[in-house]
Amino acid sequence: MNKKLPGYLLEKNRLVGTVTFSVLFALIFLNLYIPFSDTAWFGLGNSQTFLFTAGFAFISILIMVISRTVMYHTSRLWEFTYLGYVLWCIMEVLLICAFYTFVTVDVVRSGGGGWIQVFSRALLYGSISLIIPYILTGMYFTIMEKNKTIRLMNSPDVVSDEQVSSKAEGKITLFDNSGALRLSVRTSNLYYIESDDNYIKVWYMDSGGELKTYMMRCRLKTVEQSFQDTSLVRCHRKYIVNLDKVKVLRREKDTYYLELDCDSIPPLSVSKTYTGAVLDRFREAPSDKVEKSV
């Protein structure tokens, strides 16, 4: 549960899709559940009941929208784990169920019991009407992402540093957010990837020995998640570097710099956030790659 949550589940369009599907699922489920409940007061016929129903639905949706908006912005600052995501979803359910209990007991006064009875019943059916769509949307987005990866890996529209062969060993494959573009580069030719707002710049050496850059619409975090088990490592908010191309890890006061084996590329700084991860990777590197200076 402490494993890092895939970033695609926290993308803006995915969060909007989760809220939309959850609302539709909950509306259908609650309409089926109302005739069998002694605490449900939803209705569309009576004007007062309709007012309470519309108000409760509006505020519940507002809670979900605010929660997912905060989740989106929080994910830009900190990494979400599966446990954190599950606890966040449970918190949403508890808030909505507590609000339903308050309306039922203190506003509508439906006579279905006290706080404990109403809240326990609301928690049961609220969990069914919200947790199930959360799980279904998560599974759907995961399947979509896997299918997209498979489709792009088999796509013939490839921008490459050499003639593309059927054998793709030792290659890094990148694609943009829409899946329309694809860049295939040998790991031995890739230097680093730079973030530029909503785009990334890939710096690589072509087959003629010339340093080139390729720009595509993609987030750097997506690239980081795709190549965790390769020689690529995040060293800065703006950079992912190929450690195989690093010539020297140099320290100046409290800052580390990576010098690549290409004179035309300036040293890349290592930010404090990623210093630990970079140093861990260098512990297995030859000692002649590490240089300290004041």
Residue pairs with C-beta under 8 A, 6 or more apart in sequence:
1 81
1 82
1 83
1 86
2 81
2 82
2 83
3 81
3 82
4 79
4 80
4 81
4 225
5 79
5 80
5 81
5 82
5 84
5 85
6 142
6 145
6 225
7 75
7 219
7 221
7 222
7 225
8 14
8 141
8 145
8 222
9 85
9 138
9 141
9 142
10 71
10 72
10 75
10 80
12 72
14 137
14 141
15 68
15 71
15 72
16 68
17 137
17 141
18 68
18 133
18 134
18 137
18 138
19 61
19 64
19 65
19 68
21 133
21 136
21 137
22 64
22 130
22 133
22 134
22 137
23 61
23 64
25 129
25 132
25 133
25 136
26 129
26 130
26 133
27 57
29 125
29 128
29 129
30 40
30 42
30 125
30 129
31 42
33 40
33 125
33 129
34 40
34 42
37 112
37 121
37 125
38 112
38 113
39 104
39 110
39 112
39 113
39 117
39 118
39 121
39 122
40 110
40 112
41 49
41 52
41 53
41 104
41 108
41 110
41 112
42 49
42 53
42 56
43 49
43 50
43 53
44 50
44 53
52 103
52 107
52 108
56 99
56 100
56 103
59 99
60 96
60 99
60 100
63 92
63 95
63 96
63 99
64 92
64 96
67 88
67 91
67 92
67 95
71 80
71 88
74 80
89 130
89 131
89 134
92 130
93 123
93 126
93 127
93 130
93 131
94 123
96 126
96 130
97 119
97 122
97 123
97 126
98 119
100 118
100 122
100 126
101 115
101 118
101 119
101 122
104 110
104 112
104 118
104 122
105 114
105 115
105 118
112 118
112 121
113 121
148 179
151 179
152 173
152 175
152 179
152 182
153 173
155 179
155 182
157 180
157 181
157 182
158 164
158 182
158 183
158 184
159 181
159 182
159 183
159 184
159 214
160 183
160 184
160 185
161 184
161 185
161 186
161 189
161 204
161 205
161 206
161 207
161 212
162 186
162 206
162 207
164 184
168 184
170 186
170 187
170 188
171 184
171 185
171 186
171 187
172 184
172 185
172 186
172 187
172 190
172 227
172 230
172 232
173 182
173 183
173 184
174 182
174 183
174 184
174 185
174 193
174 200
174 202
174 216
174 218
174 223
174 226
175 181
175 182
175 183
175 216
175 218
176 216
176 217
176 218
177 217
177 218
177 219
177 222
178 217
181 216
181 217
183 202
183 214
183 216
185 202
185 204
187 230
187 231
187 242
187 244
188 244
189 204
189 205
189 206
190 202
190 203
190 204
190 232
190 242
190 245
191 203
191 204
191 205
191 211
191 241
191 242
191 245
191 260
191 262
191 265
192 203
192 239
192 240
192 241
192 242
192 245
192 260
192 265
192 268
193 200
193 201
193 202
193 203
193 220
193 223
193 232
193 239
193 240
193 241
194 200
194 201
194 202
194 203
194 238
194 239
195 219
195 220
195 237
195 238
195 239
196 215
198 217
198 219
199 215
199 216
199 217
199 218
200 215
200 216
200 218
200 219
200 220
200 223
201 213
201 214
201 215
202 213
202 214
202 215
202 216
203 211
203 212
203 213
203 265
204 211
204 212
204 213
204 214
205 211
205 212
205 262
206 212
211 262
211 264
211 265
220 234
220 238
220 240
223 232
223 240
224 232
224 234
224 240
231 242
231 243
231 244
232 240
232 241
232 242
232 243
233 240
233 241
233 243
233 274
233 277
233 278
233 281
234 240
234 274
234 277
235 241
235 258
235 268
235 269
235 270
235 271
235 274
235 278
236 268
236 269
236 270
236 271
236 274
237 271
237 273
239 268
241 258
241 260
241 268
243 281
243 282
243 285
245 260
245 261
245 262
246 258
246 259
246 260
246 261
246 289
247 259
247 260
247 261
247 289
248 258
248 259
248 289
248 290
248 291
249 256
249 257
249 258
249 259
249 278
249 282
249 285
249 289
249 290
249 291
250 256
250 257
250 258
250 259
250 267
250 291
250 292
250 293
251 257
251 291
251 292
251 293
252 293
252 294
253 294
254 272
255 269
255 270
256 269
256 270
256 275
256 278
256 279
257 267
257 268
257 269
257 270
258 267
258 268
258 269
258 270
258 278
259 267
260 267
260 268
270 278
282 289
282 290
